[in-house]
Protein backbone atom coordinates (compact mmCIF):
# COMPACT_ATOMS: atom_id res chain seq x y z
CA UNK A 1 0.00 0.00 0.00
CA UNK A 2 2.67 2.47 1.02
CA UNK A 3 4.57 2.14 -2.26
CA UNK A 4 1.44 2.25 -4.42
CA UNK A 5 0.09 5.34 -2.69
CA UNK A 6 3.39 7.19 -2.91
CA UNK A 7 3.88 6.24 -6.56
CA UNK A 8 0.41 7.55 -7.38
CA UNK A 9 1.09 10.77 -5.46
CA UNK A 10 4.25 11.16 -7.58
CA UNK A 11 2.18 10.79 -10.75
CA UNK A 12 3.20 7.21 -11.50
CA UNK A 13 0.27 4.83 -12.04
CA UNK A 14 0.30 1.92 -9.60
CA UNK A 15 -1.85 -1.10 -8.92
CA UNK A 16 -1.72 -2.62 -5.45
CA UNK A 17 -2.56 -6.30 -5.13
CA UNK A 18 -3.36 -7.84 -1.75
CA UNK A 19 -4.98 -11.00 -0.54
CA UNK A 20 -8.45 -10.61 0.90
CA UNK A 21 -7.21 -11.33 4.41
CA UNK A 22 -5.49 -7.92 4.40
CA UNK A 23 -8.46 -5.87 3.20
CA UNK A 24 -8.95 -4.04 6.52
CA UNK A 25 -5.19 -3.46 6.87
CA UNK A 26 -5.00 -2.03 3.33
CA UNK A 27 -7.94 0.25 4.03
CA UNK A 28 -6.39 1.47 7.30
CA UNK A 29 -3.04 2.11 5.60
CA UNK A 30 -4.71 4.08 2.80
CA UNK A 31 -6.49 6.20 5.40
CA UNK A 32 -3.24 6.69 7.35
CA UNK A 33 -1.36 7.84 4.22
CA UNK A 34 -4.10 10.29 3.24
CA UNK A 35 -5.59 8.21 0.44
CA UNK A 36 -8.91 6.88 1.72
CA UNK A 37 -10.62 4.68 -0.83
CA UNK A 38 -7.34 3.96 -2.64
CA UNK A 39 -8.09 1.21 -5.18
CA UNK A 40 -6.76 -2.24 -4.35
CA UNK A 41 -7.06 -5.43 -6.38
CA UNK A 42 -7.80 -8.33 -4.05
CA UNK A 43 -7.23 -12.03 -4.55
CA UNK A 44 -8.03 -14.96 -2.29
CA UNK A 45 -5.75 -15.76 0.62
CA UNK A 46 -3.36 -17.56 0.85
CA UNK A 47 -0.89 -17.22 -2.00
CA UNK A 48 2.33 -18.51 -0.44
CA UNK A 49 1.28 -22.16 -0.39
CA UNK A 50 0.05 -22.32 -3.99
CA UNK A 51 1.86 -24.20 -6.74
CA UNK A 52 3.09 -22.38 -9.88
CA UNK A 53 0.15 -23.31 -12.15
CA UNK A 54 -2.34 -22.08 -9.57
CA UNK A 55 -0.43 -18.82 -9.07
CA UNK A 56 -0.35 -18.37 -12.86
CA UNK A 57 -4.11 -18.92 -13.05
CA UNK A 58 -4.71 -16.51 -10.18
CA UNK A 59 -2.50 -13.89 -11.85
CA UNK A 60 -4.45 -14.31 -15.08
CA UNK A 61 -7.66 -13.52 -13.23
CA UNK A 62 -6.14 -10.26 -11.99
CA UNK A 63 -4.97 -8.88 -15.34
CA UNK A 64 -8.18 -7.02 -16.20
CA UNK A 65 -8.66 -5.50 -12.72
CA UNK A 66 -5.00 -4.39 -12.67
CA UNK A 67 -5.26 -2.82 -16.14
CA UNK A 68 -8.49 -1.10 -15.09
CA UNK A 69 -6.81 0.26 -11.96
CA UNK A 70 -3.83 1.56 -13.92
CA UNK A 71 -5.88 3.15 -16.68
CA UNK A 72 -8.96 4.29 -14.78
CA UNK A 73 -11.16 2.34 -17.19
CA UNK A 74 -13.91 0.11 -15.82
CA UNK A 75 -13.27 -3.62 -16.27
CA UNK A 76 -16.52 -3.91 -18.22
CA UNK A 77 -15.20 -1.34 -20.73
CA UNK A 78 -11.97 -3.21 -21.48
CA UNK A 79 -11.59 -4.95 -24.81
CA UNK A 80 -11.94 -8.70 -24.16
CA UNK A 81 -8.67 -10.63 -24.37
CA UNK A 82 -8.58 -13.60 -26.71
ABEGO torsion letter per residue (X at the ends): XAAAAAAAAAGBBBBBBBBAAAAAAAAAAAAAAGBBGBBBBBBBOBAAABBAAAAAAAAAAAAAAAAAAAAGBBAAABBBBX
